[in-house]
Structure formats: C-alpha cells, structure tokens
Amino acid sequence: MHDSSSHSHAQTIEFPRETEGLPEAGKPELVDLADGAEFELEIMPVKKRIGDATVRMLAYNGSVPGPTVKVPQGATITVHVTNHGDLDATVHWHGLRLDNRYDGTHDTQAPIPVGETFTYQVHVPDPGAYWYHPHIREDYGQEMGLYGNILVTPRDPDYWSPANRELLLTLDDILIEDGQIAAFRESETTHVAMGRFGNVMLVAGEPDLSLEAKRGEVVRFYFTNTANTRVFNAMLPGAQMKLVGADAGHYEREELVEEVLLAPSERVVLDVLFGEAGELELEHRTPERAYRLASIKVADEQPEPSYADEFAHLRTNRDVAELRKRIEPFLKAPPDKTLSFVAEMDMGVPEGVPVVYVCPMHPEVVSDEPGSCSKCGMKLLAQAAEETTYVCPMHPEVTSEKPDRCPKCGMKLLPTNLVAAGSGHEHHGHGHHEHEHEHHGARAGHDAQGHGQHGGQPAGGHGSDSEHGHHGHQHQHGEPESGHDTAQGIEWEDDMVEVNRMTTPANMRWKLVDRETGAENAQIDWMFHVGDQVKIRLVNEMDSDHPMPHPFHVHGAGRFLILARSEVVEPNLVWKDTVLVRTGETVDILLDVTNPGRWMAHCHIAEHHESGMMFGFTVAPAKGDEASSTP
C-alpha cells in the first residue's frame, strides 16, 4: 500500500496499482463439474493488457473473468476458496438458492483473511446462468475483475429450444486513467452518487473481443452484467435475437427482440440466428450513442444440424405460464411490505459569501433558494454566487460564461469551482476508449428506431412494433414526467463526473426505507417463514436528493416474479433475483420464500451497496415444521 493525496487533499491510503512481478492474466476456462465434485478457486493479483494500458487487476484462478463453472441442475459441489488478494474476502454465489451458511456475506460467514481458505458447499437447484463475485468491498473487487459465471444445465433436455452451441459473456466497463485503473481508497468508497462508470467496455474481460459464427447457426448467448453501475442495452444488428430466459430460468413465452436491457447483476438468455454471412457488431446502444462491444465474423458455411426451423417457433413454457393463475390474487392485494429508495446528499455550503444553488447534472438550472432540479429532480448544490465560469472537465481550456456543451467532446460544461473541487487529475471518462462511436443519425435515428426520449418506445424495448418491454423492464405507462433527460428513467452515463467522484458515504447516503416502520437500511429486520408468498412494493422516490434507477437484488431466500410496474401487469413472467426499478417507478414483486436462514437484500450498484443501501431479513422454517431444507 502507498500514501496518496485524496481529492479532498487529506492523506488517504489507496489499494495497490503496481504491476511489476505479477503474472499475465490468462483466458477463462470452462470447468465441467459433476455432482459431488471439488474445485479450487484462488483470488490473486494479475496484470492484464487493456488497449494501450497494462493494469493491475484481481482474478479468480488467474483469469478475468474467472472460470465458468458448468454443473448439472440439482448438483452440489465443494469449492475451496483461497484468498491471495488485497483484503479480507467472501465469495457470493449470486442467484443460487443454496444453504444459507454458504451465501458468502458477512452475515453468514467470517471473512477469509489474506492467505487463508474457506470451503463452500454450492448447491444449484435451478437451471440458467448465475455468477460469483465478492461481497466485501464489491465496488473494488468487481471493478478489478473478480467475477465469473456458473452455468446450470437443466435436467429436462427440452428445457431450452435447441441451439448449435452456447456462449457465456460478461458485460462490464472499467475506469482507466493515465494508464491505470482509477484509484480506490482503502478507507472508503467514492463515486457514491451515481456509481463508478467506466470509460472502457469489456466483454468477457476483453476490450476488443472477436467472435465467429456460421451462416444459419443458432447460438445461445448468456449475458451477465457485472458492471458496478452501468445499464447495458445490447443489440446485434444483422442477426435475429430471440429472448428465451433471464435470471433464474426460461420465460413464460419466447419472443423476438431487437435489443435487451441488463441492469447490474442481471442475466439474459438469447438465442441468436445468424442468417447471413458477413461482419456483425454487438453493440451497447443508448439514446445518445452506440458503443461497439464485440465483432462477430459469420462464415459462409452451414452448421450441422440446422435449427433455423426450431428458432422460428416461439414456444410457451407451461411451467412458467401456469404461474399466471397463481399470481392473480396478488395483483390487486395490498403489499405485505413497501420499500422506498431515497438519497440524502450534503455537499456543504460555502461560508461567509452569498450562494446560489445549481444542479450538477444541469448547470443551467440555478436558483437563489435551496430546492430540486426541475429537469431531473436532483438536489441543487450550493456554490458561491460570484460570477460563474463554466469549464469542460476533459478540456479545461474550454471555458464559457454560459452552461453550454464542449465543442470538442460534447460534454456538459460544469461550474469551475465544482471541477476544481473534484479534480485530483484529469478525468477521461467520456471517451469510452476506441470502441465508442456516435450512432449514425444520433437523435433522429434513435427516435425512428424507438429510442426517443420521453414518449417513444423506451430504450431497451423490443422495437417499434412492441407493446410491452422485454426482460420485464419496459412499459408504456407510469414513466415519471420529470425523469432525467437521459431517457426513460435510466442514467446511461456519468453526467456529473467530478461531483460524483467527490461523493462518499460521508456526504451521500443511500437509503432503503420500510414505509410501515420507518426503519432504514440495516435497521430493517423482516421475518418470514418457508412457504410464504410475500408481495413487496418497491417505490423509487422522486422526492429524493438524487433520483436515479436502482437494481434491487434479493439473496437466496427464494426467487421472485415481477407482478407489475407502475400498475401495469407484467406481460411475460420469469423467475428473477434482481429487478431494475427506474427513476420514479413503482414495482411490485412476489417473493417465493423457500430457504431458511439470514439473508440480504440490497441495491446492486456496488457503490450504493457499500454505502449502506442494504438490509438483512430472517426466514424461519415453515410454520409447524422445525426442519426445512433447500428445494
């Protein structure tokens, strides 16, 4: 460890970033394990080439991502985790309904000290794609590369439609500044307001991934969003995509889509038919721009066998369709629990001088009185009222007397004092490496394709002909009238870079609030029993110092169905463990409680989780039953 000046000019200790003497990161392996098998998993530092930079990262078994573990449904494997990382560790097996003592949180185990080993019994009751990651300083560990997939193969050979092959891909971003991963403090989390956005996109850990396919081939893609805060909207122009599954299994109905939305920690399962030979690009597309994620070369040769006919058939899965009747009584019933999502922000007030109040996301919004931004609802921050000069954080030579945009990069100009307060070095967070490119037609093109802001098809929907959103995320009703101008209640980019950098748990507090009791975060202490069906209402408050979307995750006490979004009934059911609650949105979920123990629920933006936006709850055995086991 070494001393370094923080952005507030106080001495802090940062996690190491040196690469000398570290082994090169390898390629992730596919490890096929049978029921009862044992597996060694080691946390270790590595060096990895990302674009022009060689950076220090952390890896599971020497690769970023870590190995993909493939196991049959119903199996239990033994995983010995040895920690040679930078700090105490746990491994959380995200989405798995396993034995509570192996959930990998501070509530269920003592952390693994550096140099020590802990043994997990990992049970996999449900088919689909899951993942593993740290649950101590998630913000640091995930950004540094500690994530890997678990593929659970179904008992039923007809569970998925036939495909020629399967491919698991993690979607991530990473913040690189001056040839290094932007520094992390040991003592506290930064970027707490919006989460840490990266400026380089990574797919399967690579900034420039190249894939191959055959004309007529059907490939099943399992996407996992492992980013700290970024929401991905994935598209593959030139190929046909069929949405078949999500977090914990297959959908009620298969459907053709043009794009899929993934909040942090969510998974999506897509069958993709490559109909023509040629060069394709996997893209992340927002209302403002498109980013190339990976290239796919489609060879002019036929696969054996061909599954094109099966791909054209949109199946209905009876096991999930039958849940439609089961949820009917809960649709109009009052919620058993209601959680509010709220932010409190206190950046201080300049002393001894007149002040004005300014929105850091919309610096043209200025008021003489405290209040909220009329455009996004964020708390206005106090600054000295002297004549204000605006500057581009990326191009400080660009200044203006008005809150315009930078002519060089298009970034919003910020008040000079905010940029100066937040800058310890220049931030390069809007270039997004060499893989970012403006989408042709920008706004007009997106509007034509259903990406319009406020009133068109929500970004991340199926396309212009869809009446409901895929992946349970989009809807045509109930969007907040004063949502962010980044469109449809999603913050696609960091629009207040330097202010975000300055936010810590000391000046930015994220809260989950139990509306019935008023309890907040760790003070919430719910009690359920195995077999309970619990309707939980999630309310993302606009009356908050910083309204923004939150991916809400429930650990392995059970799994849940999305009932409705802002009173619009969910049109396509699937078992979930994470749900994106957009700015100003209300989401009702039905938690199917199956596992006894002490469990967690939290926002899966890593910086929000680390700043306290989480709580624990207890599941007792079924009433009248002293013993209960995992299904």
Helices and strands as residue ranges (DSSP letters): E 2-5, E 11-14, E 30-32, E 38-50, E 53-60, E 68-72, E 76-83, E 92-94, G 100-102, E 117-123, E 128-133, H 138-144, E 148-153, E 165-174, E 176-177, E 180-181, E 200-203, E 209-214, E 218-225, E 232-235, E 240-246, E 249-257, E 259-262, E 267-273, E 278-285, E 290-299, H 308-312, H 318-321, H 323-331, E 337-345, E 355-358, E 366-367, E 381-384, E 390-391, E 399-400, E 414-415, H 416-422, G 433-435, E 436-437, H 442-448, G 470-472, H 497-502, E 508-514, G 521-523, E 525-529, E 533-540, E 550-554, E 558-565, E 568-569, E 578-581, E 586-593, E 597-603, H 606-610, E 614-620
